[in-house]
C-alpha cells in the first residue's frame, strides 16, 4: 500500500501546449515593448505627424471690409454679416444623410433651388470634402437651415457689401464680387486699403470640431481702413435726380455731371445716367457701370471759348475794352466758312462770349501762335490725367501736328478737333474760379487744400469771369442757368458728334460755369449726350440742370447770396459796351 501511494503523488510533467501558450504570451509582450520603444524612442515623429494631420487646424479671424462714407459721414458702402451654406459630401454619404428627403426638400425651398439639382451636386462626388450650396444667405435663412440638422450641411460666416445710396453713387463707389473683392469704381481702386488682413491662429480640435487647445498666432492681422470721400451726398442726390430727369425728358443716351470745390479741387458730386442698382446684381449691364464722367471724352464746343479769351488777354493781342469786327456774320478761312447765327457787327470781348460768336473767337485764335493756344489748353490739364486716381480715366485728346491750317486753328477755338472728359472741363472752370490756379482733382476728403500751380494770371481769370456773367443774364445763351441771388459765370456749348467721314446728326449739349461769380466757390459741368427732338442746345438742355443743382448746392453749403446792388455792379461788366 505504501509503494502504491508513493507512486500516485509523483508530479506530472508540463504539457507542451502550455509551454507554447506561455512562449507566445512572452513573445507578444516582448514585441509590444519593442514596438513601443521603437515608436517612442527611435521614431516618435511619425505618430505626432499623424496626430497633427487629424487635429491641427489654422483658423482666421473675420475682418470686415472698411466703410466708404461721404465727407459728412453718410454711409455709401458697408459690409453686413451673412452666411455661406456648404456641404461635405463624404459626411453626407457616410452618415446616410439622404435618409429623410423631406428635409432636403425644405433646404431647396428656402434657398429657391430645384431639389434635384441640389441633391445631385452633393451626390455626384461622394468623396469630395467641400462644395458650396449657396453664398451670402441672410441670418434668418441660416437659422432655419441650422434647425433642419442635415448631416454634412454646414454654415460659415462671410460678409456682403451693401450700398445704402443705391444707383445715386453706383458708378463712383463701384461694387465688389461675391468674394468681397472690389471690381469696379473706388471699391476696385482702393481694394487693398479697404480689405485689411485677418489674423491666423493654430489650434487643436477634437473629433467634433471643438477647439481643445490654442497653440499660438501664426500671422498678426491688420484692421481694414475706412474711406472718406470728398462727395457731399446731399448734393450728389440732387445732382443725380436733376440729371436723370433731363436725360429722360430729352431721351438722351447718357448724361454726366461733375461739381468741384474751387478752393480745394475736391469733387462734391459726380453723377452719371443711366445708372444701376448695385444691391441687385441679377441683370447688371456693363454700359451702365461705366463712370462716364471720367471715361468718356467729348468735343467741348463753345465751353472752351473762355480759355481762348484768357489766352488772348495773356498774350496781349487784345485788351478788355477792345472791339472785334464780326461783319458780315461769317468769314472764309482756307476755303471753308466759319459762321455766327447772325451778323453781330463790331462787338466787345464780353459779347463774343455772351453771344458765343464763332467769328469773333476765331479771329482771336488766329492772332495767337498755335503753340501758345495749345500750350494754354495743356497747362489747364487737357490731354492729361486730373489726379483723381479713378480706374478707366481718359486723358482726352489734343492732336499733335507739324502743320496746322488756319481753319484747324479756328475750330480749336470753338471746341472742335479736341476732346475732353466732363471732369477735365470742370477742373478747367475751377481753375478759372480760383484765379488761375490749377489744383489736382480729388475724390477723397482733404485735410488741407493743395497749393496748386498758377497757369493763368489772376487779372485775366477774373476778367473772363466778369465777361461770363452776361451769358446767364438777359440776352445771353445760358439764361436758363440763371440763379436768383447768385451771379453765375457760365458758358453753354453744343457740339455735333463725329462719325466716319465727318459729323453726324447727333449732338452733345454742355453747360459749364462757376458760382457765385463775385467770390467763386463751386465749379460745375453738365453734359447731356445725344438729346433727341428739337431741343439740343447746351443752354436749353444742360443749362436748367446746372441752375437747379448749383442753386441747391450753394444753399446747402450756406453760401451767402449776393445783394441786388452787387449783382447790378457785376452786370456792368467792363468791356460790355458796343
C-alpha positions as CSV (number, residue, x, y, z in Angstrom):
1,X,0.0,0.0,0.0
2,X,2.8,2.4,0.8
3,X,4.5,1.8,-2.6
4,X,1.3,2.5,-4.4
5,X,0.6,5.7,-2.6
6,X,4.1,7.0,-3.3
7,X,3.6,6.4,-7.0
8,X,0.4,8.4,-7.1
9,X,1.9,11.6,-5.6
10,X,4.7,11.9,-8.2
11,X,4.4,15.3,-10.1
12,X,3.2,15.3,-13.7
13,X,5.4,16.7,-16.5
14,X,4.4,20.2,-18.0
15,X,2.3,19.7,-21.2
16,X,3.8,21.1,-24.4
17,X,0.7,23.1,-25.2
18,X,1.1,25.1,-22.0
19,X,4.7,25.8,-22.9
20,X,3.6,27.1,-26.3
21,X,1.0,29.4,-24.8
22,X,3.5,30.9,-22.3
23,X,6.1,31.3,-25.0
24,X,3.5,33.1,-27.3
25,X,2.5,35.4,-24.4
26,X,6.1,36.3,-23.7
27,X,6.9,36.9,-27.3
28,X,3.8,39.1,-27.7
29,X,4.8,41.1,-24.6
30,X,8.4,41.5,-25.8
31,X,7.0,42.6,-29.2
32,X,4.8,45.2,-27.7
33,X,7.6,46.5,-25.5
34,X,9.9,46.6,-28.5
35,X,7.3,48.3,-30.7
36,X,6.6,50.9,-28.1
37,X,10.3,51.5,-27.6
38,X,10.8,51.8,-31.4
39,X,7.9,54.3,-31.7
40,X,8.6,56.4,-28.7
41,X,12.4,56.4,-28.8
42,X,13.6,55.8,-32.3
43,X,10.7,57.2,-34.5
44,X,8.4,59.3,-32.3
45,X,7.7,61.9,-35.1
46,X,5.6,59.6,-37.2
47,X,2.7,59.4,-34.8
48,X,3.0,63.0,-33.9
49,X,2.7,63.8,-37.6
50,X,-0.4,61.6,-38.0
51,X,-2.0,63.1,-34.9
52,X,-1.3,66.7,-36.1
53,X,-2.8,65.8,-39.5
54,X,-6.0,64.9,-37.8
55,X,-6.2,67.6,-35.1
56,X,-4.2,70.7,-36.0
57,X,-6.1,73.4,-37.8
58,X,-5.5,77.0,-38.7
59,X,-8.3,79.4,-38.0
60,X,-8.5,83.0,-39.2
61,X,-10.4,85.9,-37.6
62,X,-13.1,87.6,-39.7
63,X,-12.2,91.1,-40.9
64,X,-15.0,93.2,-42.2
65,X,-14.3,95.4,-45.3
66,X,-13.8,99.1,-44.5
67,X,-16.6,101.6,-44.7
68,X,-17.0,104.1,-47.5
69,X,-18.6,107.4,-46.4
70,X,-19.2,110.8,-47.8
71,X,-17.5,113.9,-46.3
72,X,-20.2,114.2,-43.6
73,X,-20.1,110.5,-42.5
74,X,-23.1,109.4,-44.6
75,X,-22.7,105.7,-45.4
76,X,-22.1,104.9,-49.1
77,X,-20.9,101.3,-48.7
78,X,-21.0,99.0,-45.7
79,X,-20.4,95.2,-45.1
80,X,-23.2,93.2,-43.4
81,X,-22.7,89.7,-41.9
82,X,-24.2,86.8,-43.8
83,X,-23.6,83.1,-44.1
84,X,-22.5,80.6,-46.7
85,X,-24.1,77.2,-46.9
86,X,-21.8,74.4,-47.9
87,X,-21.8,70.6,-47.8
88,X,-19.2,67.8,-47.0
89,X,-20.4,65.1,-49.4
90,X,-18.4,62.4,-47.7
91,X,-20.0,63.1,-44.4
92,X,-23.5,63.2,-46.1
93,X,-22.9,59.7,-47.6
94,X,-21.2,58.2,-44.5
95,X,-24.0,59.2,-42.2
96,X,-26.8,58.3,-44.6
97,X,-27.8,62.0,-45.0
98,X,-30.3,61.2,-47.7
99,X,-32.5,59.1,-45.5
100,X,-35.0,61.9,-44.9
101,X,-35.6,63.6,-48.2
102,X,-38.3,65.9,-46.7
103,X,-35.5,68.0,-45.0
104,X,-33.7,68.2,-48.4
105,X,-36.9,69.5,-50.0
106,X,-37.1,72.1,-47.2
107,X,-33.5,73.1,-47.8
108,X,-34.1,73.5,-51.5
109,X,-37.3,75.5,-50.9
110,X,-35.7,78.0,-48.6
111,X,-32.8,78.5,-51.0
112,X,-35.1,78.8,-54.0
113,X,-33.2,76.0,-55.8
114,X,-34.6,72.9,-57.6
115,X,-34.3,69.9,-55.2
116,X,-33.0,67.5,-57.9
117,X,-30.1,69.8,-58.8
118,X,-29.2,70.5,-55.2
119,X,-29.1,66.8,-54.3
120,X,-27.2,65.8,-57.5
121,X,-24.5,68.3,-56.7
122,X,-23.9,66.5,-53.4
123,X,-24.3,63.0,-54.8
124,X,-22.1,63.5,-57.8
125,X,-18.8,63.1,-55.9
126,X,-19.2,61.2,-52.6
127,X,-15.5,61.5,-51.7
128,X,-15.4,65.3,-52.1
129,X,-15.0,67.2,-48.8
130,X,-16.3,70.6,-49.7
131,X,-18.9,72.1,-52.1
132,X,-20.8,75.4,-51.9
133,X,-24.6,75.1,-51.7
134,X,-25.3,78.9,-51.7
135,X,-23.4,82.0,-50.8
136,X,-24.5,85.1,-48.9
137,X,-27.7,83.9,-47.3
138,X,-29.4,86.1,-44.7
139,X,-29.1,85.2,-40.9
140,X,-32.8,84.3,-40.8
141,X,-32.3,81.7,-43.6
142,X,-29.1,80.4,-41.9
143,X,-31.0,79.9,-38.6
144,X,-33.7,77.9,-40.5
145,X,-31.1,75.7,-42.2
146,X,-29.4,75.1,-38.8
147,X,-32.7,73.8,-37.4
148,X,-33.0,71.3,-40.3
149,X,-30.0,69.4,-38.8
150,X,-29.0,67.8,-42.1
151,X,-25.8,65.6,-41.8
152,X,-22.9,67.1,-43.7
153,X,-24.6,70.5,-44.3
154,X,-22.7,73.4,-42.6
155,X,-22.7,77.2,-42.3
156,X,-19.7,79.6,-42.3
157,X,-19.5,83.3,-41.7
158,X,-18.9,85.8,-44.6
159,X,-19.9,89.3,-45.4
160,X,-21.9,91.0,-48.1
161,X,-21.4,94.6,-49.4
162,X,-24.5,96.8,-49.1
163,X,-24.8,100.2,-50.8
164,X,-27.4,102.4,-49.0
165,X,-27.4,105.1,-51.7
166,X,-28.0,102.6,-54.5
167,X,-27.9,104.0,-58.0
168,X,-27.1,107.5,-56.9
169,X,-23.4,106.8,-56.4
170,X,-23.1,103.5,-58.2
171,X,-20.5,104.3,-60.8
172,X,-18.3,106.3,-58.5
173,X,-18.3,103.9,-55.5
174,X,-18.4,100.7,-57.6
175,X,-19.1,97.2,-56.4
176,X,-17.4,94.0,-55.0
177,X,-17.7,90.5,-56.3
178,X,-19.1,87.6,-54.3
179,X,-15.8,87.1,-52.6
180,X,-15.8,90.7,-51.4
181,X,-13.1,91.8,-53.8
182,X,-13.5,95.2,-55.4
183,X,-14.1,95.0,-59.2
184,X,-15.4,98.5,-60.1
185,X,-15.1,102.1,-59.1
186,X,-13.5,103.1,-55.8
187,X,-14.0,99.6,-54.4
188,X,-11.5,98.4,-57.0
189,X,-9.1,101.4,-56.8
190,X,-8.8,101.2,-53.0
191,X,-9.3,97.5,-52.6
192,X,-6.1,96.9,-50.6
193,X,-6.8,99.8,-48.3
194,X,-10.4,98.7,-47.6
195,X,-9.6,95.0,-47.2
196,X,-7.2,94.5,-44.3
197,X,-5.6,91.2,-43.3
198,X,-7.2,88.5,-41.0
199,X,-5.2,87.1,-38.0
200,X,-4.3,83.4,-38.3
201,X,-4.1,81.1,-35.3
202,X,-3.1,77.5,-34.9
203,X,-5.4,75.4,-32.8
204,X,-6.0,71.7,-31.9
205,X,-9.5,70.4,-32.5
206,X,-11.4,67.4,-31.2
207,X,-13.2,65.0,-33.5
208,X,-16.4,67.0,-33.3
209,X,-14.6,70.2,-34.3
210,X,-14.3,71.8,-30.9
211,X,-11.2,73.7,-30.0
212,X,-9.3,72.0,-27.2
213,X,-6.0,73.8,-27.3
214,X,-4.8,77.2,-28.7
215,X,-1.2,76.8,-29.9
216,X,-0.4,80.4,-31.0
217,X,-0.7,83.2,-33.5
218,X,0.7,82.4,-37.0
219,X,0.1,85.7,-38.6
220,X,-0.9,89.0,-36.9
221,X,-3.7,90.6,-38.8
222,X,-4.3,94.2,-39.8
223,X,-7.5,96.1,-39.4
224,X,-9.3,97.3,-42.6
225,X,-9.4,101.1,-43.3
226,X,-12.3,103.3,-43.9
227,X,-12.5,105.6,-47.0
228,X,-13.9,109.1,-46.6
229,X,-14.9,110.7,-49.9
230,X,-15.0,114.4,-50.8
231,X,-18.5,113.9,-52.1
232,X,-21.4,115.5,-50.3
233,X,-24.3,113.0,-50.5
234,X,-26.9,115.8,-50.3
235,X,-25.5,117.5,-53.4
236,X,-24.9,114.1,-55.1
237,X,-28.5,113.1,-54.6
238,X,-29.8,116.4,-56.0
239,X,-27.4,116.2,-59.0
240,X,-28.4,112.7,-59.9
241,X,-32.1,113.5,-59.6
242,X,-31.9,116.5,-61.9
243,X,-29.6,114.8,-64.4
244,X,-31.8,111.8,-64.6
245,X,-34.9,114.0,-65.2
246,X,-33.1,115.8,-68.0
247,X,-31.9,112.6,-69.8
248,X,-35.4,111.1,-69.6
249,X,-37.1,114.3,-70.7
250,X,-34.8,114.7,-73.8
251,X,-34.5,110.9,-74.3
252,X,-30.7,111.3,-74.2
253,X,-28.3,108.4,-74.4
254,X,-26.5,109.4,-71.3
255,X,-25.5,112.3,-69.0
256,X,-22.8,113.3,-66.7
257,X,-22.4,115.9,-64.0
258,X,-19.3,117.0,-62.0
259,X,-19.1,119.6,-59.3
260,X,-15.7,120.7,-57.8
261,X,-14.9,122.9,-54.8
262,X,-12.9,125.8,-56.4
263,X,-10.7,126.3,-53.3
264,X,-9.6,122.7,-52.8
265,X,-10.1,120.7,-56.0
266,X,-12.4,118.3,-54.1
267,X,-15.2,116.7,-56.1
268,X,-18.5,117.3,-54.3
269,X,-20.7,115.5,-56.8
270,X,-20.1,113.1,-59.7
271,X,-23.3,111.7,-61.2
272,X,-24.0,109.6,-64.3
273,X,-27.0,108.3,-66.1
274,X,-28.1,105.7,-66.9
275,X,-27.2,104.1,-63.6
276,X,-27.8,100.7,-61.9
277,X,-28.7,99.3,-58.5
278,X,-25.5,97.7,-57.0
279,X,-27.6,95.8,-54.5
280,X,-29.5,93.9,-57.2
281,X,-27.0,92.2,-59.5
282,X,-29.0,89.7,-61.4
283,X,-29.3,91.9,-64.5
284,X,-26.2,94.0,-64.5
285,X,-25.4,95.7,-67.8
286,X,-21.8,96.8,-68.4
287,X,-22.6,100.0,-70.1
288,X,-24.5,101.2,-67.0
289,X,-21.5,100.6,-64.8
290,X,-19.1,102.9,-66.6
291,X,-18.2,106.2,-64.8
292,X,-18.8,108.3,-67.9
293,X,-17.6,111.5,-66.1
294,X,-14.0,110.2,-66.3
295,X,-14.1,107.6,-69.1
296,X,-16.0,109.3,-71.9
297,X,-14.4,112.2,-73.8
298,X,-16.4,114.7,-76.0
299,X,-15.7,117.6,-78.2
300,X,-16.4,120.5,-75.8
301,X,-17.8,123.0,-78.3
302,X,-18.2,126.6,-77.1
303,X,-17.3,125.8,-73.5
304,X,-13.6,126.3,-74.3
305,X,-14.1,129.8,-75.7
306,X,-13.4,131.5,-72.3
307,X,-10.0,129.9,-72.2
308,X,-9.1,131.2,-75.7
309,X,-10.2,134.6,-74.5
310,X,-7.9,134.2,-71.5
311,X,-5.0,133.2,-73.7
312,X,-5.6,136.3,-75.9
313,X,-5.6,138.5,-72.9
314,X,-2.5,136.9,-71.5
315,X,-0.7,137.3,-74.9
316,X,-1.7,141.0,-75.0
317,X,-3.2,140.8,-78.5
318,X,-6.5,142.4,-77.2
319,X,-7.4,144.4,-74.1
320,X,-10.7,144.3,-72.2
321,X,-12.2,147.4,-73.9
322,X,-11.4,146.4,-77.4
323,X,-14.0,145.7,-80.1
324,X,-13.8,142.9,-82.7
325,X,-15.4,143.2,-86.2
326,X,-17.5,140.1,-86.9
327,X,-19.3,141.5,-90.0
328,X,-20.9,140.1,-92.1
329,X,-21.6,137.3,-89.7
330,X,-19.3,134.8,-91.4
331,X,-15.7,134.6,-92.6
332,X,-13.9,132.3,-95.1
333,X,-10.8,130.5,-93.8
334,X,-8.9,128.3,-96.2
335,X,-11.8,127.6,-98.5
336,X,-14.3,126.9,-95.6
337,X,-16.7,129.1,-93.7
338,X,-17.0,129.9,-90.0
339,X,-20.5,131.4,-89.2
340,X,-22.4,133.1,-86.5
341,X,-26.2,132.9,-86.0
342,X,-26.5,136.4,-87.5
343,X,-24.4,139.4,-88.1
344,X,-23.3,140.9,-84.8
345,X,-21.1,143.7,-86.3
346,X,-18.5,145.3,-84.0
347,X,-18.7,143.6,-80.7
348,X,-16.9,143.7,-77.4
349,X,-14.8,140.8,-76.0
350,X,-17.6,140.1,-73.5
351,X,-20.2,139.9,-76.3
352,X,-18.1,137.3,-78.1
353,X,-18.7,135.0,-75.1
354,X,-22.3,136.2,-74.4
355,X,-23.4,135.7,-78.0
356,X,-21.0,132.8,-78.5
357,X,-19.5,134.3,-81.7
358,X,-17.5,131.8,-83.7
359,X,-16.2,134.5,-85.9
360,X,-15.1,136.7,-83.1
361,X,-13.3,133.9,-81.2
362,X,-11.7,132.6,-84.4
363,X,-10.2,136.0,-85.1
364,X,-8.6,135.9,-81.6
365,X,-7.3,132.4,-82.1
366,X,-5.8,133.3,-85.4
367,X,-3.9,136.1,-83.8
368,X,-2.3,133.6,-81.3
369,X,0.6,131.4,-82.3
370,X,-0.7,127.8,-82.5
371,X,1.7,126.6,-79.9
372,X,0.6,129.2,-77.4
373,X,-3.1,128.2,-77.8
374,X,-2.2,124.5,-77.5
375,X,0.0,125.3,-74.5
376,X,-2.8,127.1,-72.8
377,X,-5.1,124.0,-73.2
378,X,-2.3,121.7,-72.0
379,X,-1.5,123.9,-69.0
380,X,-5.1,123.7,-68.0
381,X,-4.9,119.9,-67.8
382,X,-6.3,118.9,-71.2
383,X,-4.6,115.8,-72.6
384,X,-3.5,114.7,-69.1
385,X,-4.8,112.9,-66.0
386,X,-6.6,115.0,-63.4
387,X,-5.1,113.4,-60.3
388,X,-8.3,111.8,-59.2
389,X,-6.9,108.2,-59.4
390,X,-10.1,106.6,-60.8
391,X,-9.9,103.4,-62.8
392,X,-10.5,103.9,-66.6
393,X,-9.9,107.7,-66.6
394,X,-9.4,109.1,-70.1
395,X,-6.9,111.9,-70.8
396,X,-8.9,113.2,-73.7
397,X,-7.1,114.2,-76.9
398,X,-5.2,117.2,-78.1
399,X,-4.0,116.4,-81.6
400,X,-0.3,116.8,-82.4
401,X,0.6,118.0,-85.9
402,X,3.6,119.6,-87.5
403,X,1.4,121.9,-89.7
404,X,-1.9,123.5,-88.8
405,X,-4.2,125.1,-91.3
406,X,-5.9,128.3,-90.4
407,X,-9.3,126.5,-90.4
408,X,-8.0,123.9,-87.9
409,X,-6.7,126.6,-85.6
410,X,-10.1,128.3,-85.8
411,X,-12.0,125.1,-85.0
412,X,-9.8,124.5,-81.9
413,X,-11.1,127.9,-80.6
414,X,-14.7,126.9,-80.6
415,X,-14.2,123.3,-79.3
416,X,-13.8,121.0,-82.3
417,X,-10.8,118.9,-83.1
418,X,-10.1,118.1,-79.4
419,X,-11.8,116.0,-76.8
420,X,-12.2,116.4,-73.0
421,X,-13.9,114.5,-70.2
422,X,-16.5,116.2,-68.0
423,X,-14.1,116.0,-65.1
424,X,-11.4,117.8,-67.1
425,X,-13.7,120.5,-68.2
426,X,-15.0,121.0,-64.6
427,X,-11.4,121.3,-63.4
428,X,-10.7,123.9,-66.1
429,X,-13.6,126.1,-64.8
430,X,-12.4,125.5,-61.2
431,X,-9.1,126.9,-62.3
432,X,-10.8,129.9,-63.7
433,X,-12.7,130.4,-60.5
434,X,-9.6,130.1,-58.3
435,X,-8.0,133.0,-60.1
436,X,-5.9,130.9,-62.5
437,X,-4.5,128.3,-60.0
438,X,-4.7,124.6,-61.2
439,X,-5.2,122.1,-58.5
440,X,-5.4,118.3,-58.8
441,X,-8.9,116.9,-58.6
442,X,-9.6,114.7,-55.5
443,X,-12.4,112.3,-54.8
444,X,-11.1,111.9,-51.2
445,X,-11.8,114.4,-48.4
446,X,-8.7,116.5,-47.9
447,X,-7.4,117.9,-44.6
448,X,-6.0,120.9,-46.3
449,X,-6.1,122.3,-49.8
450,X,-3.1,121.6,-52.1
451,X,-1.0,124.6,-53.2
452,X,-1.7,124.1,-56.9
453,X,0.1,125.7,-59.9
454,X,-0.6,129.1,-61.4
455,X,-1.4,128.7,-65.1
456,X,-3.3,131.9,-65.8
457,X,-2.8,135.4,-64.3
458,X,-5.3,136.4,-61.7
459,X,-6.2,139.5,-63.7
460,X,-7.0,137.5,-66.9
461,X,-9.0,134.9,-64.9
462,X,-11.1,137.5,-63.1
463,X,-11.7,139.5,-66.3
464,X,-13.0,136.4,-68.1
465,X,-15.3,135.5,-65.2
466,X,-16.8,139.0,-65.4
467,X,-17.4,138.5,-69.1
468,X,-19.1,135.2,-68.4
469,X,-21.7,136.6,-66.0
470,X,-23.5,138.1,-69.0
471,X,-24.0,134.6,-70.5
472,X,-26.7,133.8,-67.9
473,X,-28.3,137.3,-67.9
474,X,-30.9,138.6,-70.4
475,X,-29.7,138.3,-73.9
476,X,-27.1,135.5,-73.2
477,X,-27.1,131.9,-74.4
478,X,-27.4,130.5,-70.9
479,X,-30.3,132.3,-69.3
480,X,-31.8,129.0,-68.1
481,X,-28.8,128.6,-65.8
482,X,-29.5,131.9,-64.1
483,X,-29.8,131.7,-60.3
484,X,-31.6,134.4,-58.3
485,X,-29.3,135.8,-55.7
486,X,-26.2,134.2,-57.0
487,X,-24.4,135.6,-60.1
488,X,-23.3,132.7,-62.4
489,X,-20.3,132.9,-64.7
490,X,-21.1,130.2,-67.2
491,X,-20.9,129.1,-70.8
492,X,-23.1,126.9,-72.9
493,X,-21.8,124.6,-75.6
494,X,-23.3,122.4,-78.3
495,X,-21.1,120.1,-80.4
496,X,-22.0,117.7,-83.2
497,X,-20.8,114.2,-82.8
498,X,-18.1,113.0,-85.2
499,X,-18.8,110.0,-87.4
500,X,-16.8,108.3,-90.1
501,X,-16.1,110.9,-92.8
502,X,-17.3,113.9,-90.9
503,X,-20.1,114.8,-88.5
504,X,-23.5,113.2,-88.0
505,X,-26.9,114.4,-86.8
506,X,-26.3,113.7,-83.0
507,X,-25.3,116.4,-80.6
508,X,-23.7,116.8,-77.2
509,X,-25.3,119.5,-75.0
510,X,-23.0,121.1,-72.4
511,X,-23.1,123.8,-69.8
512,X,-20.1,124.8,-67.6
513,X,-19.7,127.5,-65.0
514,X,-18.7,128.9,-61.7
515,X,-20.8,130.5,-58.9
516,X,-21.0,132.8,-57.3
517,X,-19.1,134.9,-59.8
518,X,-18.1,137.6,-57.3
519,X,-16.5,135.1,-54.9
520,X,-16.3,131.7,-56.6
521,X,-17.0,128.7,-54.5
522,X,-18.2,125.9,-56.9
523,X,-17.5,124.9,-60.5
524,X,-19.7,122.5,-62.3
525,X,-20.1,120.9,-65.7
526,X,-23.3,119.2,-67.1
527,X,-23.1,117.0,-70.2
528,X,-26.1,115.5,-71.9
529,X,-25.2,113.1,-74.7
530,X,-27.4,112.8,-77.8
531,X,-30.6,114.6,-76.7
532,X,-33.5,113.8,-79.1
533,X,-36.0,116.2,-80.5
534,X,-35.8,119.9,-81.5
535,X,-34.1,121.0,-78.3
536,X,-30.5,120.0,-78.3
537,X,-28.6,123.2,-77.4
538,X,-26.5,123.3,-74.3
539,X,-28.3,126.3,-72.9
540,X,-31.7,124.7,-73.3
541,X,-30.9,121.1,-72.2
542,X,-28.0,121.3,-69.7
543,X,-28.5,124.9,-68.6
544,X,-31.6,124.2,-66.4
545,X,-29.8,121.2,-64.7
546,X,-26.9,123.5,-63.9
547,X,-29.2,126.2,-62.4
548,X,-31.2,123.8,-60.2
549,X,-28.2,121.8,-58.9
550,X,-25.9,124.8,-58.4
551,X,-28.7,126.8,-56.6
552,X,-29.4,123.9,-54.2
553,X,-25.7,123.2,-53.6
554,X,-25.0,126.9,-52.7
555,X,-27.8,126.9,-50.2
556,X,-26.8,123.5,-48.7
557,X,-23.2,124.9,-48.2
558,X,-24.7,128.1,-46.6
559,X,-23.1,130.4,-49.2
560,X,-24.3,133.9,-48.7
561,X,-26.4,135.3,-51.5
562,X,-25.2,138.4,-53.3
563,X,-27.1,141.7,-52.7
564,X,-29.0,143.3,-55.6
565,X,-26.6,146.2,-55.7
566,X,-23.6,143.8,-56.1
567,X,-25.4,142.0,-58.9
568,X,-26.0,145.2,-60.7
569,X,-22.3,146.1,-60.4
570,X,-21.4,142.7,-61.8
571,X,-23.8,143.1,-64.7
572,X,-22.0,146.2,-65.6
573,X,-19.1,144.1,-66.9
574,X,-16.1,146.0,-68.3
575,X,-15.9,145.8,-72.0
576,X,-19.6,145.2,-72.5
577,X,-20.2,148.4,-74.4
578,X,-20.6,148.1,-78.1
